[in-house]
Amino acid sequence: MEDFEELLGKLGRRVRALRKRAGLTQAELAERAGLYDVGEIERGKKIRAGKREDANPTLNTLFKRARALGVEVKDLFDFPEEELSEEGRIDREILELLRRKDLQTKKKAYEILKAFLK
């Protein structure tokens, strides 16, 4: 069973991965989300009142981050399995790329992929 600190670390790494996948800098994500603590959250830490404390993001801040990243809140907790094979990682990345697209774009991508793999 994981502890709270471990969960915060996983959440921070997941936010960082989603941010990089979206092609955003920490500053860009902070601006989009209206938050200032993106870097601290990604490191599992947050600065409050001039001292470093464990981060405890609220549901509201998680919602803002997810919206700015173009994902649902539940996706922030979709932690990658440590033992995922290269094939599994590629499958997941392809699905993640498509997840953020509209239906028309998904249909076009499907037709291109289908033609390419024949």
Backbone as JSON Lines, residues from 0, in Angstrom:
{"i":0,"aa":"M","n":[0.84,-1.18,0.0],"ca":[0.0,0.0,0.0],"c":[0.88,1.25,0.0]}
{"i":1,"aa":"E","n":[0.63,2.15,-0.94],"ca":[1.47,3.34,-1.03],"c":[1.08,4.38,0.0]}
{"i":2,"aa":"D","n":[2.05,5.21,0.37],"ca":[1.74,6.28,1.31],"c":[1.44,7.57,0.54]}
{"i":3,"aa":"F","n":[1.03,8.59,1.27],"ca":[0.62,9.85,0.67],"c":[1.75,10.49,-0.12]}
{"i":4,"aa":"E","n":[2.95,10.47,0.43],"ca":[4.11,11.07,-0.24],"c":[4.39,10.38,-1.58]}
{"i":5,"aa":"E","n":[4.28,9.06,-1.61],"ca":[4.48,8.32,-2.85],"c":[3.41,8.68,-3.88]}
{"i":6,"aa":"L","n":[2.17,8.81,-3.43],"ca":[1.08,9.2,-4.32],"c":[1.33,10.59,-4.91]}
{"i":7,"aa":"L","n":[1.78,11.53,-4.08],"ca":[2.08,12.87,-4.58],"c":[3.19,12.84,-5.61]}
{"i":8,"aa":"G","n":[4.19,12.01,-5.39],"ca":[5.27,11.87,-6.36],"c":[4.77,11.35,-7.69]}
{"i":9,"aa":"K","n":[3.92,10.33,-7.65],"ca":[3.35,9.78,-8.88],"c":[2.49,10.82,-9.59]}
{"i":10,"aa":"L","n":[1.69,11.56,-8.82],"ca":[0.85,12.59,-9.4],"c":[1.71,13.66,-10.08]}
{"i":11,"aa":"G","n":[2.76,14.07,-9.42],"ca":[3.66,15.06,-9.99],"c":[4.3,14.59,-11.28]}
{"i":12,"aa":"R","n":[4.76,13.34,-11.29],"ca":[5.38,12.79,-12.51],"c":[4.35,12.68,-13.63]}
{"i":13,"aa":"R","n":[3.12,12.35,-13.29],"ca":[2.07,12.22,-14.3],"c":[1.72,13.59,-14.89]}
{"i":14,"aa":"V","n":[1.61,14.61,-14.03],"ca":[1.34,15.97,-14.52],"c":[2.47,16.41,-15.45]}
{"i":15,"aa":"R","n":[3.72,16.14,-15.06],"ca":[4.86,16.51,-15.9],"c":[4.79,15.8,-17.26]}
{"i":16,"aa":"A","n":[4.48,14.51,-17.25],"ca":[4.41,13.75,-18.51],"c":[3.29,14.29,-19.4]}
{"i":17,"aa":"L","n":[2.14,14.58,-18.82],"ca":[1.03,15.11,-19.62],"c":[1.36,16.51,-20.15]}
{"i":18,"aa":"R","n":[2.03,17.31,-19.34],"ca":[2.42,18.66,-19.77],"c":[3.39,18.58,-20.94]}
{"i":19,"aa":"K","n":[4.38,17.71,-20.83],"ca":[5.36,17.57,-21.92],"c":[4.7,17.01,-23.16]}
{"i":20,"aa":"R","n":[3.8,16.07,-23.0],"ca":[3.09,15.49,-24.13],"c":[2.25,16.56,-24.84]}
{"i":21,"aa":"A","n":[1.73,17.51,-24.06],"ca":[0.93,18.6,-24.63],"c":[1.82,19.69,-25.22]}
{"i":22,"aa":"G","n":[3.14,19.55,-25.05],"ca":[4.07,20.53,-25.6],"c":[4.06,21.86,-24.85]}
{"i":23,"aa":"L","n":[3.77,21.82,-23.55],"ca":[3.69,23.04,-22.75],"c":[4.88,23.15,-21.81]}
{"i":24,"aa":"T","n":[5.31,24.38,-21.56],"ca":[6.29,24.62,-20.5],"c":[5.53,24.72,-19.19]}
{"i":25,"aa":"Q","n":[6.27,24.71,-18.08],"ca":[5.62,24.88,-16.79],"c":[4.9,26.23,-16.73]}
{"i":26,"aa":"A","n":[5.53,27.26,-17.28],"ca":[4.92,28.6,-17.27],"c":[3.64,28.63,-18.09]}
{"i":27,"aa":"E","n":[3.64,27.96,-19.23],"ca":[2.44,27.94,-20.07],"c":[1.3,27.19,-19.38]}
{"i":28,"aa":"L","n":[1.61,26.07,-18.74],"ca":[0.58,25.33,-18.02],"c":[0.05,26.17,-16.86]}
{"i":29,"aa":"A","n":[0.95,26.83,-16.14],"ca":[0.53,27.67,-15.02],"c":[-0.41,28.77,-15.5]}
{"i":30,"aa":"E","n":[-0.08,29.39,-16.62],"ca":[-0.93,30.46,-17.16],"c":[-2.29,29.92,-17.58]}
{"i":31,"aa":"R","n":[-2.29,28.81,-18.3],"ca":[-3.56,28.22,-18.75],"c":[-4.45,27.8,-17.58]}
{"i":32,"aa":"A","n":[-3.82,27.26,-16.54],"ca":[-4.58,26.76,-15.4],"c":[-4.88,27.84,-14.37]}
{"i":33,"aa":"G","n":[-4.2,28.99,-14.5],"ca":[-4.38,30.04,-13.5],"c":[-3.76,29.68,-12.17]}
{"i":34,"aa":"L","n":[-2.68,28.9,-12.21],"ca":[-2.0,28.44,-11.0],"c":[-0.54,28.84,-11.07]}
{"i":35,"aa":"Y","n":[0.11,28.94,-9.94],"ca":[1.51,29.36,-9.9],"c":[2.47,28.24,-9.51]}
{"i":36,"aa":"D","n":[1.97,27.13,-9.04],"ca":[2.81,26.12,-8.38],"c":[3.07,24.87,-9.21]}
{"i":37,"aa":"V","n":[3.08,25.0,-10.53],"ca":[3.23,23.82,-11.39],"c":[4.52,23.07,-11.11]}
{"i":38,"aa":"G","n":[5.63,23.78,-11.02],"ca":[6.92,23.13,-10.77],"c":[6.96,22.4,-9.44]}
{"i":39,"aa":"E","n":[6.41,23.04,-8.42],"ca":[6.41,22.42,-7.09],"c":[5.55,21.16,-7.07]}
{"i":40,"aa":"I","n":[4.39,21.22,-7.72],"ca":[3.51,20.04,-7.77],"c":[4.2,18.92,-8.54]}
{"i":41,"aa":"E","n":[4.88,19.25,-9.64],"ca":[5.57,18.22,-10.42],"c":[6.65,17.54,-9.6]}
{"i":42,"aa":"R","n":[7.2,18.24,-8.64],"ca":[8.22,17.64,-7.77],"c":[7.61,17.04,-6.51]}
{"i":43,"aa":"G","n":[6.27,17.06,-6.4],"ca":[5.62,16.51,-5.21],"c":[5.72,17.43,-4.02]}
{"i":44,"aa":"K","n":[6.09,18.68,-4.25],"ca":[6.24,19.66,-3.18],"c":[5.52,20.94,-3.57]}
{"i":45,"aa":"K","n":[5.22,21.75,-2.56],"ca":[4.57,23.03,-2.78],"c":[5.09,24.01,-1.74]}
{"i":46,"aa":"I","n":[5.29,25.24,-2.13],"ca":[5.79,26.24,-1.19],"c":[4.6,27.01,-0.63]}
{"i":47,"aa":"R","n":[4.52,27.05,0.68],"ca":[3.47,27.82,1.36],"c":[4.12,28.68,2.43]}
{"i":48,"aa":"A","n":[3.74,29.92,2.46],"ca":[4.2,30.85,3.5],"c":[5.72,30.81,3.67]}
{"i":49,"aa":"G","n":[6.43,30.73,2.54],"ca":[7.88,30.8,2.57],"c":[8.59,29.54,3.0]}
{"i":50,"aa":"K","n":[7.89,28.47,3.27],"ca":[8.57,27.22,3.62],"c":[8.02,26.08,2.79]}
{"i":51,"aa":"R","n":[8.83,25.07,2.6],"ca":[8.44,23.93,1.77],"c":[7.67,22.92,2.63]}
{"i":52,"aa":"E","n":[6.51,22.54,2.12],"ca":[5.68,21.55,2.8],"c":[5.22,20.53,1.78]}
{"i":53,"aa":"D","n":[4.71,19.42,2.26],"ca":[4.12,18.45,1.34],"c":[2.96,19.1,0.6]}
{"i":54,"aa":"A","n":[2.87,18.82,-0.67],"ca":[1.76,19.35,-1.47],"c":[0.49,18.6,-1.13]}
{"i":55,"aa":"N","n":[-0.6,19.29,-1.17],"ca":[-1.9,18.66,-0.98],"c":[-2.86,19.37,-1.91]}
{"i":56,"aa":"P","n":[-2.78,19.09,-3.22],"ca":[-3.61,19.81,-4.18],"c":[-5.09,19.54,-3.94]}
{"i":57,"aa":"T","n":[-5.88,20.58,-4.1],"ca":[-7.32,20.45,-3.93],"c":[-7.94,19.89,-5.2]}
{"i":58,"aa":"L","n":[-9.17,19.45,-5.09],"ca":[-9.89,18.98,-6.26],"c":[-10.02,20.1,-7.29]}
{"i":59,"aa":"N","n":[-10.2,21.32,-6.81],"ca":[-10.3,22.47,-7.71],"c":[-9.01,22.67,-8.52]}
{"i":60,"aa":"T","n":[-7.84,22.58,-7.85],"ca":[-6.59,22.77,-8.59],"c":[-6.33,21.6,-9.52]}
{"i":61,"aa":"L","n":[-6.72,20.39,-9.12],"ca":[-6.58,19.25,-10.02],"c":[-7.45,19.43,-11.26]}
{"i":62,"aa":"F","n":[-8.67,19.93,-11.06],"ca":[-9.58,20.19,-12.18],"c":[-8.97,21.23,-13.12]}
{"i":63,"aa":"K","n":[-8.41,22.3,-12.57],"ca":[-7.8,23.35,-13.4],"c":[-6.63,22.79,-14.2]}
{"i":64,"aa":"R","n":[-5.8,21.97,-13.56],"ca":[-4.66,21.38,-14.27],"c":[-5.14,20.47,-15.4]}
{"i":65,"aa":"A","n":[-6.11,19.62,-15.09],"ca":[-6.62,18.68,-16.1],"c":[-7.2,19.45,-17.28]}
{"i":66,"aa":"R","n":[-8.0,20.45,-17.0],"ca":[-8.61,21.24,-18.07],"c":[-7.53,21.91,-18.93]}
{"i":67,"aa":"A","n":[-6.51,22.47,-18.3],"ca":[-5.43,23.13,-19.04],"c":[-4.64,22.14,-19.89]}
{"i":68,"aa":"L","n":[-4.6,20.88,-19.46],"ca":[-3.88,19.84,-20.2],"c":[-4.77,19.15,-21.23]}
{"i":69,"aa":"G","n":[-6.06,19.45,-21.21],"ca":[-6.99,18.84,-22.16],"c":[-7.33,17.4,-21.82]}
{"i":70,"aa":"V","n":[-7.27,17.06,-20.53],"ca":[-7.6,15.71,-20.08],"c":[-8.64,15.8,-18.96]}
{"i":71,"aa":"E","n":[-9.15,14.64,-18.55],"ca":[-10.07,14.59,-17.41],"c":[-9.26,14.4,-16.13]}
{"i":72,"aa":"V","n":[-9.85,14.77,-15.0],"ca":[-9.16,14.63,-13.72],"c":[-8.69,13.2,-13.5]}
{"i":73,"aa":"K","n":[-9.51,12.23,-13.86],"ca":[-9.12,10.83,-13.66],"c":[-7.84,10.48,-14.4]}
{"i":74,"aa":"D","n":[-7.57,11.17,-15.52],"ca":[-6.36,10.9,-16.29],"c":[-5.1,11.31,-15.54]}
{"i":75,"aa":"L","n":[-5.23,12.25,-14.6],"ca":[-4.08,12.64,-13.79],"c":[-3.61,11.5,-12.9]}
{"i":76,"aa":"F","n":[-4.53,10.57,-12.62],"ca":[-4.22,9.44,-11.74],"c":[-4.03,8.14,-12.51]}
{"i":77,"aa":"D","n":[-3.95,8.23,-13.82],"ca":[-3.71,7.06,-14.67],"c":[-2.21,6.84,-14.74]}
{"i":78,"aa":"F","n":[-1.63,6.36,-13.64],"ca":[-0.19,6.2,-13.54],"c":[0.28,5.05,-14.42]}
{"i":79,"aa":"P","n":[1.36,5.28,-15.17],"ca":[1.88,4.2,-16.01],"c":[2.42,3.06,-15.16]}
{"i":80,"aa":"E","n":[2.21,1.89,-15.65],"ca":[2.74,0.72,-14.96],"c":[4.25,0.69,-15.15]}
{"i":81,"aa":"E","n":[4.96,0.45,-14.07],"ca":[6.42,0.49,-14.1],"c":[7.01,-0.54,-15.05]}
{"i":82,"aa":"E","n":[6.35,-1.65,-15.22],"ca":[6.89,-2.74,-16.02],"c":[6.31,-2.78,-17.43]}
{"i":83,"aa":"L","n":[5.77,-1.69,-17.91],"ca":[5.16,-1.65,-19.23],"c":[6.23,-1.86,-20.29]}
{"i":84,"aa":"S","n":[5.97,-2.76,-21.23],"ca":[6.92,-3.04,-22.3],"c":[6.98,-1.86,-23.26]}
{"i":85,"aa":"E","n":[7.97,-1.87,-24.13],"ca":[8.08,-0.81,-25.14],"c":[6.83,-0.79,-26.01]}
{"i":86,"aa":"E","n":[6.36,-1.98,-26.39],"ca":[5.15,-2.06,-27.21],"c":[3.95,-1.48,-26.46]}
{"i":87,"aa":"G","n":[3.84,-1.8,-25.18],"ca":[2.75,-1.27,-24.37],"c":[2.82,0.24,-24.24]}
{"i":88,"aa":"R","n":[4.04,0.78,-24.07],"ca":[4.2,2.24,-23.98],"c":[3.8,2.91,-25.28]}
{"i":89,"aa":"I","n":[4.18,2.32,-26.42],"ca":[3.83,2.89,-27.72],"c":[2.32,2.84,-27.92]}
{"i":90,"aa":"D","n":[1.7,1.72,-27.58],"ca":[0.24,1.61,-27.68],"c":[-0.43,2.71,-26.86]}
{"i":91,"aa":"R","n":[0.03,2.89,-25.63],"ca":[-0.55,3.9,-24.74],"c":[-0.35,5.31,-25.3]}
{"i":92,"aa":"E","n":[0.83,5.59,-25.85],"ca":[1.09,6.92,-26.4],"c":[0.21,7.21,-27.61]}
{"i":93,"aa":"I","n":[0.01,6.21,-28.46],"ca":[-0.87,6.39,-29.62],"c":[-2.28,6.71,-29.14]}
{"i":94,"aa":"L","n":[-2.77,5.95,-28.18],"ca":[-4.12,6.2,-27.65],"c":[-4.21,7.57,-26.99]}
{"i":95,"aa":"E","n":[-3.17,7.96,-26.29],"ca":[-3.18,9.27,-25.63],"c":[-3.21,10.4,-26.65]}
{"i":96,"aa":"L","n":[-2.48,10.24,-27.75],"ca":[-2.52,11.26,-28.81],"c":[-3.92,11.41,-29.37]}
{"i":97,"aa":"L","n":[-4.59,10.3,-29.58],"ca":[-5.94,10.33,-30.15],"c":[-6.99,10.82,-29.16]}
{"i":98,"aa":"R","n":[-6.79,10.54,-27.9],"ca":[-7.79,10.88,-26.87],"c":[-8.13,12.36,-26.86]}
{"i":99,"aa":"R","n":[-7.16,13.22,-27.15],"ca":[-7.38,14.66,-27.07],"c":[-7.96,15.25,-28.34]}
{"i":100,"aa":"K","n":[-8.18,14.44,-29.35],"ca":[-8.64,14.96,-30.65],"c":[-10.14,14.83,-30.79]}
{"i":101,"aa":"D","n":[-10.68,15.65,-31.69],"ca":[-12.12,15.58,-31.96],"c":[-12.42,14.35,-32.82]}
{"i":102,"aa":"L","n":[-13.69,14.02,-32.95],"ca":[-14.11,12.81,-33.65],"c":[-13.66,12.81,-35.11]}
{"i":103,"aa":"Q","n":[-13.78,13.94,-35.78],"ca":[-13.38,14.01,-37.2],"c":[-11.89,13.7,-37.37]}
{"i":104,"aa":"T","n":[-11.06,14.25,-36.5],"ca":[-9.62,13.99,-36.56],"c":[-9.33,12.52,-36.28]}
{"i":105,"aa":"K","n":[-10.04,11.94,-35.33],"ca":[-9.86,10.52,-35.02],"c":[-10.21,9.66,-36.23]}
{"i":106,"aa":"K","n":[-11.28,10.0,-36.92],"ca":[-11.67,9.24,-38.11],"c":[-10.61,9.33,-39.2]}
{"i":107,"aa":"K","n":[-10.05,10.52,-39.41],"ca":[-8.99,10.68,-40.41],"c":[-7.76,9.87,-40.03]}
{"i":108,"aa":"A","n":[-7.38,9.94,-38.75],"ca":[-6.21,9.18,-38.29],"c":[-6.44,7.69,-38.47]}
{"i":109,"aa":"Y","n":[-7.64,7.23,-38.2],"ca":[-7.97,5.82,-38.37],"c":[-7.81,5.4,-39.83]}
{"i":110,"aa":"E","n":[-8.34,6.19,-40.75],"ca":[-8.24,5.86,-42.18],"c":[-6.79,5.83,-42.65]}
{"i":111,"aa":"I","n":[-6.0,6.79,-42.2],"ca":[-4.58,6.84,-42.57],"c":[-3.85,5.62,-42.02]}
{"i":112,"aa":"L","n":[-4.08,5.3,-40.76],"ca":[-3.43,4.15,-40.13],"c":[-3.85,2.85,-40.79]}
{"i":113,"aa":"K","n":[-5.13,2.73,-41.09],"ca":[-5.64,1.52,-41.75],"c":[-4.98,1.33,-43.11]}
{"i":114,"aa":"A","n":[-4.88,2.4,-43.9],"ca":[-4.24,2.32,-45.22],"c":[-2.75,2.0,-45.09]}
{"i":115,"aa":"F","n":[-2.1,2.59,-44.11],"ca":[-0.67,2.38,-43.9],"c":[-0.36,0.94,-43.5]}
{"i":116,"aa":"L","n":[-1.21,0.32,-42.72],"ca":[-0.94,-1.02,-42.2],"c":[-1.4,-2.15,-43.11]}
{"i":117,"aa":"K","n":[-2.04,-1.84,-44.22],"ca":[-2.48,-2.9,-45.15],"c":[-1.31,-3.51,-45.86]}
